[in-house]
Amino acid sequence: MYSDGSALRQLSKAECLTLMASVPVGRVIYTQRALPAVDLVNFALDHGDIVIRTDRGGKLAAAARGAVVAFEADHLDPADQAGWSVTAIGPSREVTDPAEVARLQAIGLRSWAPGSRDHFISISPVILTGRRLDPHDAPAGVGS
């Protein structure tokens, strides 16, 4: 389905989740000192929620605790001028229930950042939107 005649195709919720699951890294957008902040993080999906593993005392853990945040994941192919982008917006929460922490530890999410990262943040998307730009067709005569 194309929106307003552009080449950008709007994605369904299922497509958004499938594409997000295909990449290991995204960006969490939150407020720090009343200003927008962005951190590049690796993540996993857990029953539709975005899970980030971080340190309990870090700025991201403090800023995201109980806040509404945005999360963005994408994939670009510069050679084909194609790609997709998915944005999720929703409340974040620190995971404190021992059974849930144990379950999340078992999904295999490991922080790429050095040091101890035993704290989980879960983002539950309320708004989930995505767009895909399909590869352009080669102009007539190209590659002949």
C-alpha positions as CSV (number, residue, x, y, z in Angstrom):
1,M,0.0,0.0,0.0
2,Y,1.5,3.3,-1.1
3,S,0.6,6.5,0.8
4,D,-0.1,9.8,-0.9
5,G,1.4,8.5,-4.2
6,S,5.0,8.4,-2.9
7,A,7.4,5.5,-3.3
8,L,7.3,5.0,0.5
9,R,5.2,2.0,1.4
10,Q,3.5,2.0,4.8
11,L,4.2,-1.2,6.7
12,S,1.8,-3.3,8.8
13,K,2.4,-4.0,12.5
14,A,3.5,-7.6,11.6
15,E,5.9,-6.3,8.9
16,C,7.3,-3.8,11.4
17,L,8.0,-6.4,14.0
18,T,9.5,-8.9,11.5
19,L,11.8,-6.2,10.1
20,M,12.9,-5.0,13.6
21,A,13.7,-8.6,14.5
22,S,16.0,-8.8,11.5
23,V,18.5,-6.3,12.8
24,P,20.5,-6.3,16.0
25,V,20.8,-2.5,16.6
26,G,18.4,0.4,17.0
27,R,18.2,3.8,18.6
28,V,16.3,4.6,21.8
29,I,15.2,8.2,22.0
30,Y,14.5,9.7,25.4
31,T,14.6,12.9,27.4
32,Q,17.7,13.9,29.3
33,R,17.6,17.2,31.2
34,A,14.5,18.3,29.2
35,L,16.3,17.7,25.9
36,P,16.1,14.9,23.4
37,A,18.8,12.2,23.7
38,V,19.6,9.3,21.4
39,D,21.5,6.1,22.2
40,L,22.5,3.4,19.8
41,V,21.7,0.1,21.5
42,N,21.5,-3.6,20.7
43,F,18.1,-5.1,21.5
44,A,15.8,-8.1,21.2
45,L,12.1,-8.4,20.7
46,D,10.1,-10.3,23.4
47,H,6.5,-10.9,22.6
48,G,6.3,-7.6,20.8
49,D,8.2,-5.6,23.4
50,I,11.6,-4.1,22.8
51,V,14.2,-5.3,25.4
52,I,17.4,-3.5,26.1
53,R,20.1,-4.8,28.5
54,T,22.0,-2.0,30.3
55,D,23.6,-1.1,33.6
56,R,21.3,-0.1,36.4
57,G,23.1,3.1,37.2
58,G,23.5,4.4,33.6
59,K,22.0,7.5,32.2
60,L,19.7,5.4,29.9
61,A,18.3,3.3,32.7
62,A,17.6,6.5,34.8
63,A,16.1,8.4,31.9
64,A,13.9,5.6,30.6
65,R,12.5,4.5,34.0
66,G,8.8,4.9,33.6
67,A,9.1,7.3,30.7
68,V,7.5,7.3,27.3
69,V,10.3,6.8,24.8
70,A,10.7,6.2,21.1
71,F,12.7,3.5,19.5
72,E,13.9,3.3,15.9
73,A,15.4,0.5,13.8
74,D,16.3,0.6,10.2
75,H,18.2,-0.9,7.3
76,L,19.5,1.0,4.3
77,D,20.9,-0.2,1.0
78,P,22.7,2.8,-0.5
79,A,23.5,1.0,-3.8
80,D,19.8,0.3,-4.5
81,Q,18.7,3.5,-2.8
82,A,16.3,1.3,-0.8
83,G,15.6,0.5,2.8
84,W,13.1,0.6,5.7
85,S,12.6,2.3,9.0
86,V,10.4,1.3,11.9
87,T,9.5,3.6,14.8
88,A,8.0,2.5,18.1
89,I,6.7,4.8,20.8
90,G,5.5,3.7,24.2
91,P,6.2,3.4,27.9
92,S,9.4,2.0,29.1
93,R,9.8,0.1,32.4
94,E,12.6,-1.5,34.3
95,V,12.2,-5.2,34.6
96,T,12.4,-6.1,38.3
97,D,10.4,-9.3,38.7
98,P,13.0,-12.0,39.3
99,A,11.1,-14.6,37.2
100,E,10.9,-12.1,34.3
101,V,14.6,-11.2,34.6
102,A,15.5,-14.9,34.5
103,R,13.4,-15.4,31.5
104,L,14.9,-12.4,29.7
105,Q,18.4,-13.6,30.6
106,A,17.6,-16.8,28.8
107,I,16.7,-15.1,25.5
108,G,20.4,-14.6,24.9
109,L,20.5,-10.8,24.7
110,R,24.0,-9.6,25.5
111,S,25.0,-6.0,25.7
112,W,27.7,-5.0,23.2
113,A,29.0,-2.4,25.7
114,P,31.7,-3.4,28.1
115,G,31.1,-4.0,31.7
116,S,28.3,-5.6,33.7
117,R,24.9,-5.2,32.1
118,D,22.4,-7.0,34.3
119,H,19.5,-4.6,34.0
120,F,16.7,-4.9,31.5
121,I,14.5,-2.1,30.1
122,S,11.3,-3.1,28.3
123,I,9.5,-0.8,25.9
124,S,5.9,-1.6,25.0
125,P,5.0,0.0,21.7
126,V,1.7,1.8,21.7
127,I,2.4,3.4,18.3
128,L,4.3,1.3,15.8
129,T,4.9,2.7,12.3
130,G,7.1,1.7,9.5
131,R,8.0,2.7,5.9
132,R,9.8,0.9,3.2
133,L,11.4,2.4,0.1
134,D,11.8,-0.4,-2.5
135,P,14.7,-0.4,-4.9
136,H,14.3,1.8,-7.9
137,D,14.0,0.2,-11.3
138,A,17.1,0.7,-13.4
139,P,16.4,3.4,-16.1
140,A,16.0,2.2,-19.6
141,G,19.3,1.5,-21.4
142,V,21.2,1.0,-18.1
143,G,23.2,-2.2,-18.0
144,S,22.6,-2.9,-21.8
